[in-house]
Each structure stands twice: as structure tokens, then as C-alpha cells.
């Protein structure tokens, strides 16, 4: 039986199945489909990624990067402004959730652990997929445990994902290594497993802080992106980008303590520049391989940040095309 301290930390340093199940109502505002598509069989998904559908949707003003083969010459001639045709396709596609519960995710300086936010994001997407009758599965991994879930439909699939997530050893495993080399291998192994279970045409949400990933790991992701659509959801804490104002700060993992000194302005600047370089490398990689990047901070409202990242405004049930 859980004690009061455990219950108070639910949603902060760990997450219960009950709290993730309660996200189901919020997920109704996070559709992965469009009102314009009505499929009776399988999942209805508005393709806004690679390739083009067989059905004309609309004409809009030409944007840099649009395929010139889709130019709407009639509208262009009438308006003297370049217009392009936008197509849509209705198709069923598996949704895969790649959820990182490595030691670096068990951290925050405010609000809740990055791992808790990651679990909430994954659960919101799982519930949305279930509502849309899409098949949902994925991979939940840490230093000591990899859990694979075969894509399935419906409420049971979402509940199975939530149950496996909450029972994962990462939430209580004190033997997890915090070494960067170990985490790098975890990422590489998890990506290799993901490649084996992914069928072409899948939509993959990779939810992580993407720390300590080497070129080989990113090479695997680049290969995945050739036949699948990938969304990076990068979870960060403010202290990872900027050290706090000059002072002395205590950090703890519950057992060990570290005193952080931030009095040196030059060191704070160097720290920030190092983060910027790492983040810009990820941004460049995402642009190169047409991967949509959604940053979410522990200081953010998780649901609001996810909606904004997917281009969903207010309570609208329309899923807008992701902008590259």
C-alpha cells in the first residue's frame, strides 16, 4: 500500500496509471485526424507528411519547398500570384510511441520530472489514437528494461501502453546507471529495436531529451525517416539551457547532493553556448530529414505545449497540417 509521501509525489517524480487514464478527456482535444475525413474502417489519418494523396484538397499560395509539379497554373494565372495544389490522402497508419525513461529523464528543477511529462505526452497521443481507431504501439525503454508493444487498436491498446509505462522498472530501479556511455547504448539499442518493429508508412513519436545520442543513433533515425513520418518531442528543463543567476545551489537525486556554483559569468555563458550548439544540431538534423520538432519544457503547460507544437488552436477538433 502506498504511503502519503508516495501519493503526493504522483505526477511529480513518478506517474500512476490512474493519472494517465484521466488524460483521456484532454486527448479528445488532440485529434490525429481531420473532420474532413470519415473512415468506417481502420484509422482515418490526414497525411500531411511525405508523398501526396490522390484527392485534391485545396489551392494555397506557393511556399518555398513546395513541389513545382503541384502548381495550380489556372489560379496562378488569374491572381498573378503563384499557387500550389494541396492533396490529402485517407489511409490507415500505425502510430508508434518511442518513450525514453533513461536516468537523465528522471530530473527537473521545477514542476515535474521530464520522464513524467514524457509519459503524459505519450498517453495523450495513445488516447487520441485510440479514439481515432488507429493502431498504437511502441517501445518504452531505460537502462535496464526495454518493453515492446505491438500496434493494436482501441481503448485496450491505450490502457496496455499506460499499464506497461507505469509498471516499468525505471521508476523504481535504483541500479540504473547514469553514465552517458550507457545511455548512449540504450538509445542506440532502442532505435535498433524500433527499426525492426516499424512497418513503412508509420507515424513515430520519439519522446526524449535526446541527450548523449551519437552519430550512429541519428543515422538509424535518418534511415527510419525515409519510409516513415517522425516527430521529435524534446523534453527539457530550463537549467539545461541556462544556469541560474549567480549563487550557490544544491542538487540532489534523493541520495547524493551536489553544490552548484554559478558565480562565474563566463562559465554561465559557455554553458548556454554548449546547449545552443547541441540544440541547433538537432534542429539541423530535423530539417534535413523532414522531422517535426516539438520542444516541451518542465516549465511549460504540457498539454498546451503539445497542442501548440501540433498546430492545434483552442478546442478545435481539426488537425492542421504540420508546417515544415
Residue pairs with C-beta under 8 A, 6 or more apart in sequence:
6 14
10 16
10 19
11 19
11 112
11 116
12 111
12 112
12 113
12 116
13 106
13 112
13 113
13 116
14 113
14 116
14 171
14 172
15 115
15 116
15 119
15 120
15 165
15 166
15 171
16 166
17 162
17 163
17 166
20 119
20 120
20 123
20 162
20 165
20 166
21 159
21 162
23 120
23 123
23 124
23 127
24 127
24 158
26 124
26 303
27 123
27 124
27 125
27 126
27 127
27 128
27 131
28 128
28 131
28 317
29 307
29 312
29 315
29 317
30 124
30 125
30 127
30 128
30 303
30 306
30 307
30 310
30 312
31 128
31 131
31 132
31 312
31 317
31 318
31 319
32 45
32 95
32 125
32 128
32 129
32 132
32 134
32 203
32 319
33 43
33 44
33 45
33 46
33 132
33 319
34 44
34 46
34 88
34 318
34 319
35 317
35 318
36 46
36 57
36 88
37 44
37 45
37 46
37 88
37 90
38 44
39 90
39 92
39 133
41 92
42 92
42 133
42 134
43 92
43 93
43 95
43 129
43 132
43 133
43 134
43 135
43 153
44 90
44 92
44 132
44 133
45 90
45 91
45 92
45 93
45 132
45 134
45 203
46 88
46 90
46 319
46 321
47 53
47 88
47 89
47 91
47 93
48 319
48 320
48 321
48 322
49 203
49 229
49 290
49 322
50 229
50 290
51 89
52 67
52 70
52 87
52 89
53 87
53 88
53 89
53 90
53 91
54 87
54 89
55 87
55 88
55 89
55 90
56 85
56 86
56 87
57 85
57 86
57 87
57 88
58 85
58 86
59 72
59 75
59 83
59 84
59 85
59 86
60 83
60 84
60 86
61 81
61 82
61 83
61 84
62 71
62 76
62 81
62 82
62 83
62 84
63 84
65 324
66 84
67 84
70 84
70 85
70 86
70 87
71 82
71 83
71 84
71 85
72 83
72 84
72 85
75 83
76 82
76 83
86 321
91 201
92 134
92 135
93 134
93 201
93 202
93 203
94 134
94 135
94 136
94 137
94 151
94 198
94 199
94 201
94 202
94 203
95 125
95 129
95 134
95 135
95 136
95 137
95 151
95 202
95 203
95 204
95 205
96 136
96 137
96 138
96 139
96 151
96 194
96 197
96 198
96 202
96 203
96 204
96 205
97 122
97 125
97 126
97 136
97 137
97 138
97 139
97 140
97 161
97 205
97 207
98 138
98 139
98 190
98 191
98 194
98 204
98 205
98 206
98 207
98 208
99 118
99 119
99 122
99 138
99 139
99 140
99 141
99 165
99 207
99 208
100 115
100 118
100 141
100 142
100 187
100 190
100 206
100 207
100 208
100 209
101 115
101 118
101 119
101 140
101 141
101 142
101 168
101 170
101 171
102 141
102 142
102 143
102 170
102 176
102 183
102 186
102 187
102 208
102 211
103 142
103 143
103 176
103 177
103 178
103 183
104 114
104 178
104 183
104 209
104 211
104 212
105 113
105 114
105 115
105 118
105 170
105 208
105 209
105 235
106 113
106 114
106 115
106 170
106 176
106 253
107 113
107 114
107 237
108 114
108 237
108 298
109 237
109 238
109 239
109 298
110 237
110 238
110 298
110 299
111 117
111 298
111 299
112 298
113 298
114 209
114 235
114 236
114 237
114 298
115 170
115 171
117 235
117 296
117 298
117 302
118 207
118 208
118 233
118 235
119 165
119 166
120 302
120 303
121 205
121 207
121 233
121 235
121 296
121 302
121 306
122 138
122 161
122 165
122 205
122 207
123 158
123 161
123 162
123 165
124 303
124 306
125 136
125 205
126 136
126 157
126 158
126 161
126 162
127 158
129 135
129 136
129 157
129 158
130 136
130 153
130 154
130 155
130 157
130 158
133 153
133 154
134 153
135 151
135 152
135 153
135 157
136 151
136 152
136 153
136 157
136 158
136 161
137 148
137 149
137 150
137 151
137 152
137 157
137 161
137 197
138 148
138 149
138 161
139 146
139 147
139 148
139 149
139 190
139 193
139 194
139 197
140 146
140 147
140 149
140 161
140 164
140 165
140 168
141 147
141 186
141 189
141 190
141 193
142 168
142 169
142 170
142 173
142 176
142 186
143 170
143 173
143 176
143 177
143 182
143 183
143 186
144 169
144 170
144 173
144 175
144 176
145 168
145 169
145 170
145 173
146 189
146 190
146 193
147 164
147 168
148 193
148 197
149 157
149 160
149 161
149 164
150 197
151 157
152 160
170 176
177 183
180 211
180 212
181 212
183 211
183 212
184 212
184 213
184 214
184 217
187 208
187 212
187 213
187 217
188 213
188 214
188 216
188 217
188 220
191 217
191 220
191 221
191 224
192 220
194 204
194 224
195 220
195 223
195 224
198 204
198 224
198 228
200 227
200 228
201 227
201 228
202 228
202 229
203 228
203 229
203 231
204 224
204 228
204 229
204 230
204 231
205 231
205 233
206 221
206 230
206 231
206 232
206 233
207 233
207 235
208 232
208 233
208 234
208 235
209 234
209 235
209 236
209 240
210 232
210 234
210 282
218 285
221 230
221 289
221 291
222 285
222 288
222 289
224 230
225 289
225 290
225 291
230 289
230 291
230 292
231 291
231 292
231 293
231 294
231 322
232 282
232 286
232 291
232 292
232 293
232 294
233 294
233 296
233 306
233 309
234 282
234 293
234 294
234 295
234 296
235 296
235 297
235 298
236 295
236 296
236 297
236 298
237 297
237 298
237 299
238 297
238 298
238 299
240 275
241 272
241 275
241 276
241 279
242 268
242 271
242 272
242 275
243 260
243 262
243 267
243 268
243 271
243 272
244 262
245 262
246 262
246 263
246 265
246 268
247 262
247 263
248 259
248 260
248 261
248 262
248 263
249 259
249 260
249 262
250 257
250 258
250 259
250 260
251 257
251 258
251 259
251 260
252 258
262 268
282 293
283 293
285 291
286 292
286 293
287 324
290 324
292 309
292 322
292 324
294 305
294 306
294 309
294 310
295 305
295 309
296 302
296 305
296 306
296 309
297 305
307 313
310 319
310 320
310 322
311 319
311 320
311 321
311 322
311 323
312 318
312 319
312 320
313 320
